[in-house]
């Protein structure tokens, strides 16, 4: 009789422990982020283009001074070809921290800087 009771208790205990979980995710109702990258690229094979990605950065941060050639700067950035031809200078200037940095009254976000660099690396697609 003792053996049956002991066997029953043992089986019952195994059943209880097998059905429980000590996972903190289950206990808190939160699942870990399968992709902890805070800024994932939804399409890693997509190429960066001037029209879709770079033009908005240039328009919003550069054209107030580097718009038309009559604004006074030595280099205008109002067309794809002008930006493409000056991309090395642009990358140099946006990455500077001292004299000659662009834009002069602030800095571009790291993601904008990386996007311009990636555009160059992808072949300066229009």
C-alpha positions in Angstrom: 0.0 0.0 0.0 2.8 2.4 0.9 4.4 1.7 -2.5 1.2 2.6 -4.4 0.9 5.8 -2.4 4.5 6.7 -2.9 4.2 6.0 -6.6 1.0 8.1 -6.9 2.7 11.0 -5.1 5.8 10.7 -7.3 3.7 10.7 -10.5 1.5 13.5 -9.4 4.6 15.6 -8.5 6.2 15.0 -11.9 2.9 16.0 -13.6 2.7 19.2 -11.6 6.3 20.2 -12.2 6.0 19.3 -15.9 3.0 21.6 -16.4 4.6 24.6 -14.7 7.1 26.9 -16.0 9.8 28.9 -14.3 10.4 31.1 -17.4 10.3 34.7 -16.5 8.8 35.5 -19.9 5.8 33.3 -19.1 5.4 34.8 -15.7 5.5 38.4 -16.8 3.6 38.0 -20.0 6.5 39.6 -22.0 8.4 37.9 -24.7 11.9 38.9 -25.5 12.4 40.9 -28.7 13.6 38.4 -31.3 15.5 41.3 -33.0 17.0 43.6 -30.4 18.3 46.0 -33.1 16.5 49.3 -32.4 16.5 50.4 -36.0 16.2 47.3 -38.1 16.3 47.6 -41.8 13.0 46.0 -43.1 14.6 45.3 -46.4 18.3 44.8 -46.0 18.8 44.2 -49.8 17.2 47.5 -50.7 19.6 50.0 -52.1 19.7 53.6 -50.9 18.7 56.1 -53.6 19.0 59.9 -53.9 15.3 60.3 -54.7 13.9 58.1 -51.9 16.5 58.6 -49.1 19.1 61.3 -49.6 17.2 64.2 -51.2 15.1 64.8 -48.0 18.2 65.0 -45.9 19.9 67.5 -48.3 16.6 69.5 -48.7 16.1 69.7 -44.9 19.7 70.4 -43.8 21.7 71.9 -46.7 19.5 73.8 -49.2 18.9 76.9 -47.0 22.6 77.8 -47.7 23.5 75.5 -50.6 20.4 75.9 -52.7 20.6 77.9 -55.9 24.0 79.1 -57.0 23.0 82.7 -56.2 22.8 81.9 -52.4 26.5 82.6 -52.2 28.1 79.2 -51.4 30.7 77.9 -53.7 28.9 74.7 -54.2 25.2 74.3 -54.8 23.5 71.0 -53.8 20.1 71.4 -55.4 20.3 68.6 -58.0 21.2 64.9 -57.9 24.3 65.5 -60.1 25.7 68.3 -57.9 25.2 66.2 -54.7 26.7 63.1 -56.4 29.8 65.1 -57.6 30.4 66.5 -54.1 29.5 63.4 -52.0 33.1 63.0 -50.7 33.2 66.6 -49.5 29.7 66.3 -48.0 30.7 63.1 -46.1 33.9 64.8 -44.9 32.0 68.0 -43.7 29.1 66.2 -41.9 31.6 64.0 -40.0 33.8 66.9 -38.8 33.4 68.2 -35.2 35.4 71.4 -35.5 36.0 74.1 -38.1 34.2 73.5 -41.4 31.6 71.1 -40.1 28.3 71.0 -41.8 25.6 72.0 -41.0 27.3 74.9 -39.2 24.6 75.3 -36.6 24.1 71.7 -35.5 24.8 68.2 -36.6 23.1 65.6 -38.7 21.8 62.5 -36.9 24.1 59.5 -36.9 21.4 57.6 -39.0 21.4 60.4 -41.6 25.2 60.3 -41.8 25.2 56.6 -42.1 22.5 56.8 -44.8 24.6 59.2 -46.9 27.7 56.9 -46.5 25.6 53.9 -47.5 24.3 55.7 -50.5 27.9 56.3 -51.7 28.8 52.7 -50.9 25.7 51.4 -52.9 26.9 53.3 -56.0 25.2 56.7 -55.7 21.9 55.5 -57.2 19.5 58.2 -58.4 
